[in-house]
Amino acid sequence: MSVFQSKKLPKDLSPIEVSNIWSSYLKNSMELRLFEYFYVTVEDKEIKHIINKMLLHSKKNLKELKKIFKQKKLTVPIGFTEKDVKPGAGKLFGDTFMLYFCQDITLLSMTTYSSALSDCTNQAVRSYFQMSLEFTTHIQNEVMNLLISKGVYIEPPQVSLDPKIEVVESKKYLSELLSEHRPLNVAEIANLTRITHRAQFSKMIFVAFSKIVTSKEMKKHFNKGRNELQDVLDSLQEVLEKENIPVSASGYYKIYDIESSPFSEKLMLFFVNTCLGMFCFIMIGQAMNSSLRTDILAKLTKVSLKFRKYYAEGLFLTIENHWLEEPPQAVDRKITPK
């Protein structure tokens, strides 16, 4: 039985709830097309099993979201359709690379679904996001276990920790001249590592997309993203190397040469914008909030500003190509001057 069959929808959905289900529909329709392609091209049986689970869940999510849209007499978004993917175009990504995709999508889902759940009061909408979050938690464990069992999990650095617990007793801990000379704390190491791993994955996505995209404008955009992510890697690895903290990288981002693109430019740009949104507004923001070293804050501020600009350029491209669907709007209540 559907989680929605026994629920009565309240009279109206709030703007936040409409925004959340709208975004979730676009996200799931994109993921469905990715998983359709991955399912056809993956060879590893264990990875294929996970991809199939995520594929079926995306279909289920879209079906349930359509129910809410129709019950509330809201226009169902177009999202991404069969026109946006060619499953038979050939194999672009290695199997392990596809498993990294699954890991990345679960990371995005855990972030967005938990936020949406906390924002919603409508019982049906809450049930939807709770169901989605529960599935994501479960499949994330499966993805993690498979990465570890295959020996391809990208481990965070292991460092020796000072066993003493000390209280910061001086403002020198934060001073511009002295803070960057103290050792990195665990929060700073964790955030820099997380951003570095995310940048490595994203860079290889840009490499793959720039190889298969046909328009010069889009190729230029993806190449620019690749180069700017390399700058991020160089900048943050400089900090970690000074501390003699090793950062591991994957050698399993295998990309094959194929004759035609399996994805529409619309889908590729949406995926890039979605991932950059998480990168710019969530991961970097968290790192800045938890870092107390001025040199790291300066680097992260520079990265954030650069990628916010790049993110805006991606949105402009979406608008120029007439790919950006406008979410439902409130009735215009402004008084027109006579």
N, C-alpha and C positions, 0 to 999 in steps of 0.2 A: 504494500500500500504506500502511496506517495506520502511524504511528510506533510503535504499541503492539503490532503483530502479532508482531514478532520479539523482544519483550521479555518476560522472565519476571518477574512480580512477586515480590519477596521476601515472606516469610511474613506480616509485619505492616507496616502503615503507622504512622509515629509520630504522636502527637497533633498535632504541628505540620503534618505533611503532610495529615492529615485536615482540619484547620482551613483550610489553604490551598485545598484542592480544594472544600471546602464553600463558602467565600467566593467562589471563582471561579465556581462554578455559579450562585449567586445573582446575581452581577454580570453574567454572560453572559446569563442568562435575562432580566434587566432590559433589557440593551442590545439583545437580539433584538427585544423589543417596541417599543422606541424606533425602531430602524432599520426595522422593518416599517411603522411609521406615517410616518416620514420618506420612505421610498421611494415611498409612494403620493402624498404631498403635495408633494414637491420638483419643481420645474420645470426648473431648470438641469441640463443634461445632464452636465456635468463633475462637479458635486456629486453627482448621482444615481449616477454611476459609482463614486465613493468610498463612498457609503452602501451600495451593493449589495455591494461587496467586504467591508465591515465586517459587513453582514448575514449573508453566507454564512460568514464566519469565526466569528461567534457560533454559528451552527447547528453548524458543525464542532466547535467547542469543547464544546458541550453533549453532542454525540454521544460524543466521546472521554471526557468526564468520567463519563458514565453507564456506560461500559465499566469504568472503574476502580471506581466504586461497586459495581457488580454483581459484579465479580471478587472484591472484598474483602468482599462480603456486607454492605455498608453501605446504609442507607436513602437513596434518592435524594431530595434536597430537592424541595419543591413549586416553590419559586421563583415565577416569573411566567408566566402562561399566556395563552391567547387571551382569557380573560375580563378581562385587565388592559389591553387596548388596543382601540380602535375606529378602525381605519385610515380608515374612511369618514366620520369625524366632521366633517371639514372642515379647512382649513389654519389652524393656529394660529401657526406660526413662519415668518418669511421664509426664503428659501433660504440667505442668508449666515448667519443665526442658526443654522440646522441645521449648517452647516459649522463654526461655532464649537463646537457640541455635539460634533462629531466630534473636533475638536482637544482638547476637554476630556476626552473619554473616552480618547483616546490618552495624555494626560498621566497620567490615573489608572492606566491599564494599565501604562505603563512603570514607574511607581512600585511597584505591587503585584506585578507579575510578576517583576521583578528581585529584590525582597525574598523572594518565595516560592522562586525558583530557588536562592537562596543558603541557604535553610533545609532543602531536601529532599535526601535521599540515595537514595530509591527511584528506580530508573532510569526507570521508566515515567512517574512523576510529574515527574521532571526533564525528560524529553523533551517532555512536555506544555507545561510552562512555558517551555522553551527555544523550542519552536515558536511559542508565543503571543507571546513577546518579540520573536522575529525578525519575525513578521508586523507587530507593533505598530511596530517601528522602520521598517519599509518603508512602512507606510500613513501614519505620522506625517510622513515626508518628502513623500509625495504631498499630504497635507493642507496642509503648510507651503508647498509650491510653488504650490498652487492659491490659497491665501490671498494670497500675494505677487503672483501673476500677475493676480489680480482687484483688486489694490490695496486689500484689506480687512484685511491683516495689521496688528495693533496693535503698532507698533514701540516698543521701549524707548527712553528718552530718550538723546539724544546729548550728551555733555558733554566739555569740554576737560579733559584729564588732565595733571597735573604730570609732566613727563618724568623728574624726579629720583627716584632710589630712596633712601629714607631709612629708618633704623632708629629705632624708638621708643626714646628715651633717657630718658624721664621717666614716672613714674606719673601725671603730670598729664593724659596722653593719656586715662586712664581715670577721672579724678576727676569727681565728680558736677557740680561747678560749671564745669569747663573743657571737658569732653568734648563737650558739646552746642554749644560755640562754635567747634569746629573744623569744617572742611568734611566732608561725607559721603564715606566711602570707597566704592570701586566695589562691594564686597560689600553694603554697606548700601543703595546705590542699586538694585542688582539685586533684592534681596529685597523692598524696599518697592514697587518697580514690579511685581514678580510678584504680590505680595499684592493690590495695587490693581487690576490687570487681572482677577485671579481674583474679587475682590469685585464688580467691575462686572458680570461675566458672571453670577455667582450672584444678584446683586440682581435682574437682569432675569428670571431663572428664577422667583424668588419672585413677581415682578409677574405673570408669565404664569400661574403655578399659582394664585395668589390670585384671578385673574379667572374661572377655570373650575371651581374646587373648589366643592362644594355645601354641605358641612357647615360650620356656624358655627365649630366648634372648630378645624377644619383651616384655614379662612380666617384666623382669628385668629392661628394659628401661623405661617402663611406671611407675613402682614402684619408680624408682629413680626420675622421674619427679615429682611425687606426693610428695615425701619427700622433695625435694628441694623447691617446692612451699610452703610447710608448713613452711619451714625456712624463706621464704620471708614474709609470713604472720606474723610470730612471730616477725621478725625484725622490720617491719614497724608499726605493732600495738603497739610495745613498745614505739615508738616515739609519736604516737597519744594518747596513754593512759597517758603518762607523762603530756600531755597538757590537759587532761580530755576531749578529743574529742571522742565521741562515734562513732564507725564504725559498721553499721548494716550488718548483714549477712542473707542469705536466708535459710529457712528451707525447701525449696521446691525442692531441688536437689534429687528427689526420683529415686532410681535405683532398678529395679526388677531383680530377678534371672531367667535366661533363660538357656536352655540347649545348644544352639549353637549360635555362633556369627552372628549377622545380617550384619556385615561389614567385608571386607577383611582386612588383616593386612596392605596391601598397602594403603588402604583408611584411616585407622586409623592413620597410621604414617604420611601421607600427611597432614591430618587435624591438627595433633599436631604440625608438623613443620610449617605449615602456621600460626597457631595461635601464636606459639612461635616467629616466625619472626616478627609479629606485636608487640608482647609483648617486645621483646628484642630491636628491632631497631627503634620502633616508640614511644611507650608509655614511656618506661624508658628513652629514649633519650630526649623526650619532658620534662619529669620531671627533668632531670639533668640540662637541659638548663635554666629552670625557677626557680630552687632552689638556694637560697643564704645562706643556712645554711650548714656549713661544715660537721656536723654529718650526715645530710641527704645525702649529696653528697657522703660521704664515704660508706654509706649503699647501695646506688643505684649503685655506681661503682662496689662494690663487687657482687651485684645481676646481673648486666649486664655481667660481666666477666664470672660468673658461668653459666649463661644461654646461652651465646654465645658458650661456650664450649659444653654444652648439645645439643644445636641446631646443632652444627657440628657433634656430635655423631649420631644424628638422620639422617643427610644427609649421613653419612658413612653407616648406616644401609640400607638406601634406595639404595645406590650404590651396596652394597654387595648382596642385594636381586634382583638386576637387575630391579628395579622399576623406576629409575630416567631417564626420557626422556631428551635427549640432545636437546636444542633449536637449530635452524638454526645457522650456523657459517659463518663468512666471509671467502672468498677465502684466502688460505695461500699465502701471498705475500712475505714471507721471502725468501731471496736468499740462496739456498743451496750451501755450500762451495764445490768447486771442489776438 
